[in-house]
Amino acid sequence: MRIEDRAFKFALLVVEVYKYLQSENEYVLAKQLLRSGTSIGANIEEA
Protein backbone atom coordinates (compact mmCIF):
# COMPACT_ATOMS: atom_id res chain seq x y z
CA MET A 1 0.00 0.00 0.00
CA ARG A 2 1.35 3.42 -0.95
CA ILE A 3 2.17 5.90 1.79
CA GLU A 4 -0.38 8.34 0.35
CA ASP A 5 -3.12 5.74 0.70
CA ARG A 6 -2.07 4.95 4.26
CA ALA A 7 -2.09 8.64 5.16
CA PHE A 8 -5.59 9.01 3.69
CA LYS A 9 -6.91 6.05 5.69
CA PHE A 10 -5.31 7.48 8.82
CA ALA A 11 -6.95 10.86 8.17
CA LEU A 12 -10.34 9.16 7.91
CA LEU A 13 -9.78 7.52 11.29
CA VAL A 14 -8.71 10.86 12.75
CA VAL A 15 -11.97 12.42 11.57
CA GLU A 16 -13.94 9.65 13.29
CA VAL A 17 -12.10 10.25 16.57
CA TYR A 18 -12.60 14.01 16.09
CA LYS A 19 -16.36 13.52 15.84
CA TYR A 20 -16.34 11.40 18.99
CA LEU A 21 -14.33 13.99 20.93
CA GLN A 22 -16.69 16.73 19.78
CA SER A 23 -19.63 14.74 21.13
CA GLU A 24 -17.79 14.48 24.47
CA ASN A 25 -17.25 18.28 24.52
CA GLU A 26 -13.47 17.94 24.18
CA TYR A 27 -13.28 20.80 21.68
CA VAL A 28 -9.66 21.91 22.11
CA LEU A 29 -8.24 18.39 21.91
CA ALA A 30 -10.51 17.53 18.98
CA LYS A 31 -9.44 20.58 17.00
CA GLN A 32 -5.73 19.93 17.58
CA LEU A 33 -6.08 16.25 16.64
CA LEU A 34 -7.90 17.16 13.44
CA ARG A 35 -5.26 19.70 12.42
CA SER A 36 -2.28 17.46 13.13
CA GLY A 37 -3.80 14.20 11.91
CA THR A 38 -4.96 15.53 8.57
CA SER A 39 -1.80 17.53 7.85
CA ILE A 40 0.22 14.34 7.40
CA GLY A 41 -1.10 13.86 3.88
CA ALA A 42 -0.27 17.44 2.96
CA ASN A 43 3.26 17.02 4.28
CA ILE A 44 3.74 13.84 2.26
CA GLU A 45 2.54 15.52 -0.93
CA GLU A 46 4.83 18.47 -0.33
CA ALA A 47 7.92 16.29 0.17
PQR file with spaces between the fields and no chain letter, atoms N, CA, C, O and H, PARSE charges and radii, in Angstrom:
ATOM       1  N    MET     1       0.845   -1.176    0.000 -0.4000 1.5000
ATOM       2  CA   MET     1       0.000    0.000    0.000 -0.0000 2.0000
ATOM       3  C    MET     1       0.895    1.245    0.000  0.5500 1.7000
ATOM       4  O    MET     1       1.859    1.328    0.760 -0.5500 1.4000
ATOM       5  N    ARG     2       0.567    2.188   -0.844 -0.4000 1.5000
ATOM       6  CA   ARG     2       1.353    3.417   -0.947 -0.0000 2.0000
ATOM       7  C    ARG     2       1.184    4.275    0.310  0.5500 1.7000
ATOM       8  O    ARG     2       0.157    4.223    0.986 -0.5500 1.4000
ATOM       9  H    ARG     2      -0.217    2.121   -1.461  0.4000 1.0000
ATOM      10  N    ILE     3       2.198    5.045    0.594 -0.4000 1.5000
ATOM      11  CA   ILE     3       2.171    5.903    1.789 -0.0000 2.0000
ATOM      12  C    ILE     3       1.031    6.919    1.711  0.5500 1.7000
ATOM      13  O    ILE     3       0.440    7.265    2.734 -0.5500 1.4000
ATOM      14  H    ILE     3       3.033    5.087    0.045  0.4000 1.0000
ATOM      15  N    GLU     4       0.722    7.395    0.512 -0.4000 1.5000
ATOM      16  CA   GLU     4      -0.379    8.344    0.349 -0.0000 2.0000
ATOM      17  C    GLU     4      -1.712    7.707    0.740  0.5500 1.7000
ATOM      18  O    GLU     4      -2.551    8.343    1.376 -0.5500 1.4000
ATOM      19  H    GLU     4       1.202    7.114   -0.319  0.4000 1.0000
ATOM      20  N    ASP     5      -1.894    6.454    0.356 -0.4000 1.5000
ATOM      21  CA   ASP     5      -3.123    5.740    0.703 -0.0000 2.0000
ATOM      22  C    ASP     5      -3.217    5.499    2.204  0.5500 1.7000
ATOM      23  O    ASP     5      -4.291    5.615    2.794 -0.5500 1.4000
ATOM      24  H    ASP     5      -1.212    5.936   -0.161  0.4000 1.0000
ATOM      25  N    ARG     6      -2.094    5.167    2.811 -0.4000 1.5000
ATOM      26  CA   ARG     6      -2.074    4.947    4.261 -0.0000 2.0000
ATOM      27  C    ARG     6      -2.378    6.239    5.011  0.5500 1.7000
ATOM      28  O    ARG     6      -3.094    6.227    6.013 -0.5500 1.4000
ATOM      29  H    ARG     6      -1.221    5.073    2.332  0.4000 1.0000
ATOM      30  N    ALA     7      -1.836    7.350    4.527 -0.4000 1.5000
ATOM      31  CA   ALA     7      -2.092    8.643    5.164 -0.0000 2.0000
ATOM      32  C    ALA     7      -3.567    9.018    5.040  0.5500 1.7000
ATOM      33  O    ALA     7      -4.149    9.574    5.971 -0.5500 1.4000
ATOM      34  H    ALA     7      -1.255    7.360    3.713  0.4000 1.0000
ATOM      35  N    PHE     8      -4.169    8.715    3.892 -0.4000 1.5000
ATOM      36  CA   PHE     8      -5.587    9.014    3.693 -0.0000 2.0000
ATOM      37  C    PHE     8      -6.452    8.193    4.644  0.5500 1.7000
ATOM      38  O    PHE     8      -7.372    8.729    5.262 -0.5500 1.4000
ATOM      39  H    PHE     8      -3.696    8.263    3.135  0.4000 1.0000
ATOM      40  N    LYS     9      -6.163    6.897    4.766 -0.4000 1.5000
ATOM      41  CA   LYS     9      -6.913    6.050    5.693 -0.0000 2.0000
ATOM      42  C    LYS     9      -6.771    6.549    7.130  0.5500 1.7000
ATOM      43  O    LYS     9      -7.734    6.565    7.896 -0.5500 1.4000
ATOM      44  H    LYS     9      -5.416    6.463    4.264  0.4000 1.0000
ATOM      45  N    PHE    10      -5.551    6.956    7.478 -0.4000 1.5000
ATOM      46  CA   PHE    10      -5.313    7.479    8.818 -0.0000 2.0000
ATOM      47  C    PHE    10      -6.131    8.747    9.050  0.5500 1.7000
ATOM      48  O    PHE    10      -6.707    8.931   10.122 -0.5500 1.4000
ATOM      49  H    PHE    10      -4.768    6.943    6.856  0.4000 1.0000
ATOM      50  N    ALA    11      -6.180    9.617    8.048 -0.4000 1.5000
ATOM      51  CA   ALA    11      -6.951   10.858    8.170 -0.0000 2.0000
ATOM      52  C    ALA    11      -8.432   10.557    8.377  0.5500 1.7000
ATOM      53  O    ALA    11      -9.102   11.253    9.141 -0.5500 1.4000
ATOM      54  H    ALA    11      -5.712    9.468    7.177  0.4000 1.0000
ATOM      55  N    LEU    12      -8.942    9.543    7.715 -0.4000 1.5000
ATOM      56  CA   LEU    12     -10.344    9.162    7.908 -0.0000 2.0000
ATOM      57  C    LEU    12     -10.594    8.703    9.341  0.5500 1.7000
ATOM      58  O    LEU    12     -11.623    9.031    9.931 -0.5500 1.4000
ATOM      59  H    LEU    12      -8.398    8.978    7.095  0.4000 1.0000
ATOM      60  N    LEU    13      -9.657    7.947    9.897 -0.4000 1.5000
ATOM      61  CA   LEU    13      -9.785    7.520   11.293 -0.0000 2.0000
ATOM      62  C    LEU    13      -9.707    8.709   12.244  0.5500 1.7000
ATOM      63  O    LEU    13     -10.425    8.765   13.241 -0.5500 1.4000
ATOM      64  H    LEU    13      -8.821    7.680    9.418  0.4000 1.0000
ATOM      65  N    VAL    14      -8.837    9.651   11.931 -0.4000 1.5000
ATOM      66  CA   VAL    14      -8.709   10.857   12.753 -0.0000 2.0000
ATOM      67  C    VAL    14     -10.030   11.618   12.772  0.5500 1.7000
ATOM      68  O    VAL    14     -10.444   12.113   13.820 -0.5500 1.4000
ATOM      69  H    VAL    14      -8.254    9.606   11.120  0.4000 1.0000
ATOM      70  N    VAL    15     -10.685   11.715   11.637 -0.4000 1.5000
ATOM      71  CA   VAL    15     -11.967   12.422   11.566 -0.0000 2.0000
ATOM      72  C    VAL    15     -13.014   11.714   12.428  0.5500 1.7000
ATOM      73  O    VAL    15     -13.822   12.372   13.083 -0.5500 1.4000
ATOM      74  H    VAL    15     -10.348   11.313   10.785  0.4000 1.0000
ATOM      75  N    GLU    16     -13.006   10.389   12.432 -0.4000 1.5000
ATOM      76  CA   GLU    16     -13.938    9.647   13.287 -0.0000 2.0000
ATOM      77  C    GLU    16     -13.687    9.946   14.764  0.5500 1.7000
ATOM      78  O    GLU    16     -14.632   10.176   15.519 -0.5500 1.4000
ATOM      79  H    GLU    16     -12.350    9.854   11.900  0.4000 1.0000
ATOM      80  N    VAL    17     -12.432    9.943   15.176 -0.4000 1.5000
ATOM      81  CA   VAL    17     -12.095   10.251   16.570 -0.0000 2.0000
ATOM      82  C    VAL    17     -12.463   11.699   16.885  0.5500 1.7000
ATOM      83  O    VAL    17     -12.948   11.995   17.977 -0.5500 1.4000
ATOM      84  H    VAL    17     -11.664    9.756   14.563  0.4000 1.0000
ATOM      85  N    TYR    18     -12.234   12.596   15.934 -0.4000 1.5000
ATOM      86  CA   TYR    18     -12.603   14.006   16.094 -0.0000 2.0000
ATOM      87  C    TYR    18     -14.099   14.141   16.393  0.5500 1.7000
ATOM      88  O    TYR    18     -14.494   14.863   17.308 -0.5500 1.4000
ATOM      89  H    TYR    18     -11.840   12.355   15.047  0.4000 1.0000
ATOM      90  N    LYS    19     -14.909   13.452   15.627 -0.4000 1.5000
ATOM      91  CA   LYS    19     -16.359   13.521   15.841 -0.0000 2.0000
ATOM      92  C    LYS    19     -16.733   13.011   17.228  0.5500 1.7000
ATOM      93  O    LYS    19     -17.596   13.582   17.896 -0.5500 1.4000
ATOM      94  H    LYS    19     -14.589   12.865   14.884  0.4000 1.0000
ATOM      95  N    TYR    20     -16.080   11.935   17.657 -0.4000 1.5000
ATOM      96  CA   TYR    20     -16.342   11.403   18.991 -0.0000 2.0000
ATOM      97  C    TYR    20     -15.957   12.422   20.064  0.5500 1.7000
ATOM      98  O    TYR    20     -16.723   12.664   20.997 -0.5500 1.4000
ATOM      99  H    TYR    20     -15.379   11.471   17.115  0.4000 1.0000
ATOM     100  N    LEU    21     -14.776   13.013   19.932 -0.4000 1.5000
ATOM     101  CA   LEU    21     -14.327   13.988   20.926 -0.0000 2.0000
ATOM     102  C    LEU    21     -15.250   15.201   20.967  0.5500 1.7000
ATOM     103  O    LEU    21     -15.508   15.751   22.038 -0.5500 1.4000
ATOM     104  H    LEU    21     -14.154   12.816   19.175  0.4000 1.0000
ATOM     105  N    GLN    22     -15.741   15.614   19.818 -0.4000 1.5000
ATOM     106  CA   GLN    22     -16.687   16.730   19.779 -0.0000 2.0000
ATOM     107  C    GLN    22     -17.956   16.379   20.567  0.5500 1.7000
ATOM     108  O    GLN    22     -18.493   17.214   21.295 -0.5500 1.4000
ATOM     109  H    GLN    22     -15.531   15.168   18.948  0.4000 1.0000
ATOM     110  N    SER    23     -18.421   15.151   20.416 -0.4000 1.5000
ATOM     111  CA   SER    23     -19.629   14.736   21.131 -0.0000 2.0000
ATOM     112  C    SER    23     -19.402   14.666   22.636  0.5500 1.7000
ATOM     113  O    SER    23     -20.351   14.748   23.416 -0.5500 1.4000
ATOM     114  H    SER    23     -17.984   14.473   19.824  0.4000 1.0000
ATOM     115  N    GLU    24     -18.134   14.514   23.045 -0.4000 1.5000
ATOM     116  CA   GLU    24     -17.785   14.480   24.466 -0.0000 2.0000
ATOM     117  C    GLU    24     -17.361   15.858   24.984  0.5500 1.7000
ATOM     118  O    GLU    24     -16.852   15.978   26.099 -0.5500 1.4000
ATOM     119  H    GLU    24     -17.364   14.448   22.411  0.4000 1.0000
ATOM     120  N    ASN    25     -17.573   16.885   24.176 -0.4000 1.5000
ATOM     121  CA   ASN    25     -17.254   18.278   24.524 -0.0000 2.0000
ATOM     122  C    ASN    25     -15.767   18.513   24.769  0.5500 1.7000
ATOM     123  O    ASN    25     -15.398   19.375   25.568 -0.5500 1.4000
ATOM     124  H    ASN    25     -17.987   16.788   23.271  0.4000 1.0000
ATOM     125  N    GLU    26     -14.928   17.767   24.099 -0.4000 1.5000
ATOM     126  CA   GLU    26     -13.470   17.944   24.178 -0.0000 2.0000
ATOM     127  C    GLU    26     -13.019   18.744   22.954  0.5500 1.7000
ATOM     128  O    GLU    26     -12.308   18.232   22.090 -0.5500 1.4000
ATOM     129  H    GLU    26     -15.228   17.068   23.450  0.4000 1.0000
ATOM     130  N    TYR    27     -13.444   20.000   22.896 -0.4000 1.5000
ATOM     131  CA   TYR    27     -13.277   20.799   21.682 -0.0000 2.0000
ATOM     132  C    TYR    27     -11.820   21.131   21.364  0.5500 1.7000
ATOM     133  O    TYR    27     -11.410   21.043   20.207 -0.5500 1.4000
ATOM     134  H    TYR    27     -14.022   20.416   23.598  0.4000 1.0000
ATOM     135  N    VAL    28     -11.044   21.505   22.355 -0.4000 1.5000
ATOM     136  CA   VAL    28      -9.656   21.910   22.107 -0.0000 2.0000
ATOM     137  C    VAL    28      -8.840   20.714   21.624  0.5500 1.7000
ATOM     138  O    VAL    28      -8.107   20.814   20.640 -0.5500 1.4000
ATOM     139  H    VAL    28     -11.378   21.577   23.295  0.4000 1.0000
ATOM     140  N    LEU    29      -8.966   19.596   22.309 -0.4000 1.5000
ATOM     141  CA   LEU    29      -8.245   18.388   21.914 -0.0000 2.0000
ATOM     142  C    LEU    29      -8.687   17.923   20.530  0.5500 1.7000
ATOM     143  O    LEU    29      -7.856   17.535   19.709 -0.5500 1.4000
ATOM     144  H    LEU    29      -9.561   19.514   23.109  0.4000 1.0000
ATOM     145  N    ALA    30      -9.981   17.960   20.273 -0.4000 1.5000
ATOM     146  CA   ALA    30     -10.505   17.526   18.979 -0.0000 2.0000
ATOM     147  C    ALA    30      -9.955   18.378   17.849  0.5500 1.7000
ATOM     148  O    ALA    30      -9.563   17.856   16.806 -0.5500 1.4000
ATOM     149  H    ALA    30     -10.656   18.276   20.940  0.4000 1.0000
ATOM     150  N    LYS    31      -9.926   19.680   18.054 -0.4000 1.5000
ATOM     151  CA   LYS    31      -9.438   20.582   17.005 -0.0000 2.0000
ATOM     152  C    LYS    31      -7.961   20.341   16.715  0.5500 1.7000
ATOM     153  O    LYS    31      -7.552   20.315   15.554 -0.5500 1.4000
ATOM     154  H    LYS    31     -10.245   20.104   18.901  0.4000 1.0000
ATOM     155  N    GLN    32      -7.163   20.166   17.758 -0.4000 1.5000
ATOM     156  CA   GLN    32      -5.730   19.926   17.576 -0.0000 2.0000
ATOM     157  C    GLN    32      -5.486   18.587   16.878  0.5500 1.7000
ATOM     158  O    GLN    32      -4.640   18.492   15.989 -0.5500 1.4000
ATOM     159  H    GLN    32      -7.495   20.187   18.701  0.4000 1.0000
ATOM     160  N    LEU    33      -6.223   17.563   17.278 -0.4000 1.5000
ATOM     161  CA   LEU    33      -6.083   16.255   16.642 -0.0000 2.0000
ATOM     162  C    LEU    33      -6.432   16.334   15.163  0.5500 1.7000
ATOM     163  O    LEU    33      -5.730   15.764   14.328 -0.5500 1.4000
ATOM     164  H    LEU    33      -6.910   17.640   18.000  0.4000 1.0000
ATOM     165  N    LEU    34      -7.500   17.029   14.837 -0.4000 1.5000
ATOM     166  CA   LEU    34      -7.903   17.157   13.436 -0.0000 2.0000
ATOM     167  C    LEU    34      -6.835   17.867   12.619  0.5500 1.7000
ATOM     168  O    LEU    34      -6.505   17.434   11.515 -0.5500 1.4000
ATOM     169  H    LEU    34      -8.070   17.492   15.515  0.4000 1.0000
ATOM     170  N    ARG    35      -6.297   18.949   13.153 -0.4000 1.5000
ATOM     171  CA   ARG    35      -5.258   19.700   12.421 -0.0000 2.0000
ATOM     172  C    ARG    35      -4.013   18.856   12.208  0.5500 1.7000
ATOM     173  O    ARG    35      -3.488   18.791   11.096 -0.5500 1.4000
ATOM     174  H    ARG    35      -6.565   19.301   14.050  0.4000 1.0000
ATOM     175  N    SER    36      -3.540   18.212   13.259 -0.4000 1.5000
ATOM     176  CA   SER    36      -2.284   17.462   13.134 -0.0000 2.0000
ATOM     177  C    SER    36      -2.472   16.161   12.361  0.5500 1.7000
ATOM     178  O    SER    36      -1.606   15.780   11.574 -0.5500 1.4000
ATOM     179  H    SER    36      -3.966   18.264   14.162  0.4000 1.0000
ATOM     180  N    GLY    37      -3.575   15.490   12.573 -0.4000 1.5000
ATOM     181  CA   GLY    37      -3.796   14.205   11.912 -0.0000 2.0000
ATOM     182  C    GLY    37      -4.046   14.307   10.427  0.5500 1.7000
ATOM     183  O    GLY    37      -3.674   13.408    9.672 -0.5500 1.4000
ATOM     184  H    GLY    37      -4.278   15.800   13.212  0.4000 1.0000
ATOM     185  N    THR    38      -4.668   15.385    9.994 -0.4000 1.5000
ATOM     186  CA   THR    38      -4.955   15.533    8.570 -0.0000 2.0000
ATOM     187  C    THR    38      -3.840   16.246    7.825  0.5500 1.7000
ATOM     188  O    THR    38      -3.834   16.254    6.594 -0.5500 1.4000
ATOM     189  H    THR    38      -4.970   16.115   10.607  0.4000 1.0000
ATOM     190  N    SER    39      -2.902   16.841    8.536 -0.4000 1.5000
ATOM     191  CA   SER    39      -1.799   17.532    7.854 -0.0000 2.0000
ATOM     192  C    SER    39      -0.729   16.563    7.363  0.5500 1.7000
ATOM     193  O    SER    39       0.137   16.944    6.575 -0.5500 1.4000
ATOM     194  H    SER    39      -2.907   16.834    9.536  0.4000 1.0000
ATOM     195  N    ILE    40      -0.781   15.326    7.817 -0.4000 1.5000
ATOM     196  CA   ILE    40       0.217   14.338    7.404 -0.0000 2.0000
ATOM     197  C    ILE    40       0.200   14.162    5.891  0.5500 1.7000
ATOM     198  O    ILE    40       1.252   14.156    5.251 -0.5500 1.4000
ATOM     199  H    ILE    40      -1.485   15.016    8.457  0.4000 1.0000
ATOM     200  N    GLY    41      -0.990   14.019    5.321 -0.4000 1.5000
ATOM     201  CA   GLY    41      -1.103   13.857    3.875 -0.0000 2.0000
ATOM     202  C    GLY    41      -0.545   15.043    3.117  0.5500 1.7000
ATOM     203  O    GLY    41       0.110   14.871    2.088 -0.5500 1.4000
ATOM     204  H    GLY    41      -1.844   14.024    5.841  0.4000 1.0000
ATOM     205  N    ALA    42      -0.797   16.244    3.614 -0.4000 1.5000
ATOM     206  CA   ALA    42      -0.271   17.444    2.961 -0.0000 2.0000
ATOM     207  C    ALA    42       1.249   17.464    3.020  0.5500 1.7000
ATOM     208  O    ALA    42       1.906   17.843    2.051 -0.5500 1.4000
ATOM     209  H    ALA    42      -1.329   16.383    4.449  0.4000 1.0000
ATOM     210  N    ASN    43       1.805   17.061    4.147 -0.4000 1.5000
ATOM     211  CA   ASN    43       3.265   17.025    4.275 -0.0000 2.0000
ATOM     212  C    ASN    43       3.887   15.993    3.342  0.5500 1.7000
ATOM     213  O    ASN    43       4.961   16.225    2.786 -0.5500 1.4000
ATOM     214  H    ASN    43       1.271   16.753    4.935  0.4000 1.0000
ATOM     215  N    ILE    44       3.226   14.870    3.169 -0.4000 1.5000
ATOM     216  CA   ILE    44       3.738   13.842    2.260 -0.0000 2.0000
ATOM     217  C    ILE    44       3.729   14.360    0.827  0.5500 1.7000
ATOM     218  O    ILE    44       4.703   14.185    0.094 -0.5500 1.4000
ATOM     219  H    ILE    44       2.354   14.682    3.620  0.4000 1.0000
ATOM     220  N    GLU    45       2.642   14.992    0.430 -0.4000 1.5000
ATOM     221  CA   GLU    45       2.544   15.515   -0.933 -0.0000 2.0000
ATOM     222  C    GLU    45       3.587   16.595   -1.194  0.5500 1.7000
ATOM     223  O    GLU    45       4.112   16.709   -2.301 -0.5500 1.4000
ATOM     224  H    GLU    45       1.851   15.135    1.024  0.4000 1.0000
ATOM     225  N    GLU    46       3.876   17.375   -0.179 -0.4000 1.5000
ATOM     226  CA   GLU    46       4.831   18.473   -0.334 -0.0000 2.0000
ATOM     227  C    GLU    46       6.267   17.964   -0.455  0.5500 1.7000
ATOM     228  O    GLU    46       7.104   18.599   -1.096 -0.5500 1.4000
ATOM     229  H    GLU    46       3.449   17.282    0.721  0.4000 1.0000
ATOM     230  N    ALA    47       6.544   16.829    0.156 -0.4000 1.5000
ATOM     231  CA   ALA    47       7.921   16.294    0.171 -0.0000 2.0000
ATOM     232  C    ALA    47       8.354   15.765   -1.187  0.5500 1.7000
ATOM     233  O    ALA    47       9.478   15.287   -1.334 -0.5500 1.4000
ATOM     234  H    ALA    47       5.863   16.313    0.676  0.4000 1.0000
